[in-house]
Amino acid sequence: MTAPVPADFTVPRELLAPEFRLEPLGERHNASDHAAWTSSIAHIRATPGWAGGGWPPAEGMPPERNLDDLRRHAADFEARTGFTYTVLEPDRDEVIGCVYLYPDREDPSVLSVSSWVRADRAHLDAPLYRAVSDWLTGHWTLREFRYAPR
């Protein structure tokens, strides 16, 4: 897979906003991540950019399989082939969503962006979209990115 950013680009490790903060998704987030998305499957599937996809699985998945996914995302981050950030409460490590930055399947030179928030934090979907869009425009070296508007 082609790296979505130039080799000399320093990938940001966080995004801080008043309502949330982003950091790279990792194993330590497993329990909170699993609880966040499994409580919000219908909401996530209704979020712009997720319609018609196979994730999240309607039947859920066991925490062990979720941990495997988190490890894969962390490995992608370290290999610079994709970047997944967990969205956390601003003052604690409670997962309230996720942001995925991966090469577009049709045009790998374009970054495909998707995000979700828990159903009980739905009011943060648009602020997350704006903050991530501004962050990508102002702090990332990208030719183009695609992110379903809110």
C-alpha positions as CSV (number, residue, x, y, z in Angstrom):
1,M,0.0,0.0,0.0
2,T,1.3,3.5,-0.8
3,A,1.9,5.8,2.1
4,P,-0.7,8.6,2.1
5,V,1.8,11.2,3.2
6,P,5.3,12.2,2.0
7,A,8.2,10.3,3.6
8,D,9.6,13.4,5.3
9,F,6.2,14.5,6.8
10,T,6.0,14.3,10.6
11,V,2.6,12.8,11.4
12,P,0.8,14.6,14.2
13,R,0.2,12.6,17.3
14,E,-2.7,14.6,18.6
15,L,-5.5,17.0,17.9
16,L,-6.8,19.0,20.9
17,A,-10.2,20.7,20.8
18,P,-12.5,21.9,23.6
19,E,-15.0,19.1,23.2
20,F,-12.5,16.2,22.5
21,R,-9.0,15.2,21.8
22,L,-7.5,12.7,19.3
23,E,-4.5,10.4,19.8
24,P,-3.4,7.4,17.8
25,L,-5.6,4.4,18.4
26,G,-3.9,1.5,20.3
27,E,-4.3,-1.6,22.4
28,R,-4.9,0.4,25.6
29,H,-8.2,1.7,24.1
30,N,-9.7,-1.7,23.5
31,A,-12.3,-1.9,26.3
32,S,-13.5,1.7,25.8
33,D,-13.4,1.5,22.0
34,H,-15.4,-1.8,22.0
35,A,-18.0,-0.3,24.4
36,A,-18.2,2.9,22.3
37,W,-18.9,1.4,18.9
38,T,-21.0,-1.6,20.0
39,S,-23.4,0.8,21.8
40,S,-23.8,2.8,18.6
41,I,-23.9,0.5,15.6
42,A,-27.1,1.9,14.0
43,H,-25.9,5.4,14.6
44,I,-22.5,4.8,13.1
45,R,-24.0,3.1,10.0
46,A,-26.2,6.2,9.6
47,T,-23.2,8.6,9.7
48,P,-22.2,10.1,6.4
49,G,-19.5,8.0,4.8
50,W,-20.5,4.7,6.5
51,A,-23.7,3.8,4.5
52,G,-23.5,0.6,2.7
53,G,-20.3,-0.6,4.3
54,G,-19.8,-3.7,6.3
55,W,-18.6,-2.0,9.5
56,P,-19.5,-2.0,12.2
57,P,-20.8,-5.5,12.1
58,A,-24.5,-5.6,13.1
59,E,-23.8,-8.6,15.3
60,G,-20.8,-6.9,17.0
61,M,-17.6,-8.8,17.7
62,P,-15.8,-10.1,20.7
63,P,-13.3,-7.8,22.5
64,E,-10.5,-10.1,21.4
65,R,-11.3,-9.5,17.7
66,N,-11.6,-5.8,18.4
67,L,-8.1,-5.9,19.9
68,D,-6.8,-7.5,16.7
69,D,-8.3,-4.6,14.7
70,L,-6.7,-2.1,17.1
71,R,-3.3,-3.8,16.7
72,R,-3.7,-3.7,12.9
73,H,-4.5,0.0,13.0
74,A,-1.5,0.7,15.2
75,A,0.7,-1.2,12.9
76,D,-0.6,0.8,9.9
77,F,0.2,4.0,11.8
78,E,3.7,2.9,12.5
79,A,4.2,1.8,8.9
80,R,2.7,5.1,7.7
81,T,0.2,3.3,5.5
82,G,-2.9,4.7,7.3
83,F,-3.6,6.7,10.5
84,T,-6.4,5.9,12.9
85,Y,-7.1,8.2,15.8
86,T,-9.3,7.5,18.8
87,V,-11.6,10.4,19.8
88,L,-11.5,10.8,23.6
89,E,-13.2,12.9,26.2
90,P,-11.0,16.0,26.7
91,D,-10.2,15.3,30.3
92,R,-10.2,11.5,30.5
93,D,-9.5,8.4,28.4
94,E,-13.1,7.5,27.5
95,V,-13.5,6.7,23.8
96,I,-16.3,8.7,22.2
97,G,-15.4,8.1,18.5
98,C,-12.8,7.3,15.9
99,V,-11.1,9.0,12.9
100,Y,-9.6,6.9,10.0
101,L,-7.2,8.3,7.5
102,Y,-6.3,5.8,4.7
103,P,-5.5,6.0,1.0
104,D,-8.6,6.1,-1.2
105,R,-9.3,2.7,-2.7
106,E,-9.8,4.2,-6.2
107,D,-7.0,6.8,-6.1
108,P,-4.3,6.0,-3.4
109,S,-2.8,9.5,-3.8
110,V,-6.0,10.9,-2.2
111,L,-6.6,10.5,1.5
112,S,-10.0,9.0,2.4
113,V,-11.2,10.2,5.8
114,S,-14.1,8.8,7.8
115,S,-15.2,9.3,11.4
116,W,-17.8,8.3,13.9
117,V,-18.9,9.3,17.3
118,R,-21.0,7.4,19.9
119,A,-24.8,7.8,19.6
120,D,-24.8,9.6,23.0
121,R,-22.3,12.1,21.6
122,A,-24.0,12.7,18.2
123,H,-23.9,16.4,18.8
124,L,-20.1,16.2,18.4
125,D,-20.2,14.7,14.8
126,A,-20.2,18.1,13.1
127,P,-17.6,19.7,15.4
128,L,-15.4,16.7,14.9
129,Y,-15.8,17.0,11.1
130,R,-14.9,20.7,11.2
131,A,-11.9,20.2,13.5
132,V,-10.5,17.3,11.5
133,S,-11.0,19.1,8.2
134,D,-9.3,22.2,9.5
135,W,-6.5,20.1,11.0
136,L,-5.9,18.2,7.7
137,T,-5.9,21.5,5.7
138,G,-3.6,23.3,8.1
139,H,-1.2,20.7,9.5
140,W,-1.0,17.9,7.0
141,T,0.9,17.8,3.7
142,L,-1.8,16.4,1.4
143,R,-2.7,16.8,-2.2
144,E,-6.3,16.0,-1.5
145,F,-8.6,14.4,1.0
146,R,-12.2,13.2,0.8
147,Y,-14.4,13.4,3.9
148,A,-18.2,13.1,3.7
149,P,-19.6,16.4,4.8
150,R,-21.8,16.9,7.9
